Amino acid sequence: QVQLVESGGGLVQAGGSLRLSCVVSGRTISSSAMGWFRHALGKEREFIAAISWDGSPYYTESVEGRFTISRDNAENTVYLQMNSLKSEDTAVYYCAASTVVARVIGADTDYWGQGTQVTVSS
């Protein structure tokens, strides 16, 4: 059974940083595309970042230059480093896995985590 477990969310002031982790079990991420999404109250779920099996990153425009996605295949973990956080970054953040990065970006994913809350106070 494949499980994705996110952690690292919390309350932070605007301008601060957080690092989210997504530990994957039941599936080796080295050949997978991984991604992060967020869902803010009253809004649609939004693609944030993805990383292909070879480490190429992809970002939505609103987080480009502030967020960094990375992967540690040995730890079967994907990270999302979030810097210069803004109040509009407040949301539940979800990790997702799929076979190819195009599917991740299109939210056509095979697996989802349960989410971790990020709250940015202004």
Number of C-alpha atoms within 10 A of each C-alpha: 5 13 17 22 18 24 18 15 18 14 13 18 14 17 14 14 16 18 16 21 22 26 18 22 15 10 14 14 24 17 14 19 25 33 32 28 22 23 18 16 10 6 9 9 16 17 20 23 26 31 26 23 18 11 15 12 17 19 20 14 10 11 16 12 11 14 20 19 24 20 21 13 14 9 12 16 21 25 22 23 15 20 17 15 23 18 15 13 20 20 22 18 26 26 31 27 28 22 17 18 24 16 17 25 24 9 18 15 20 12 14 19 19 14 22 21 19 22 20 20 16 11
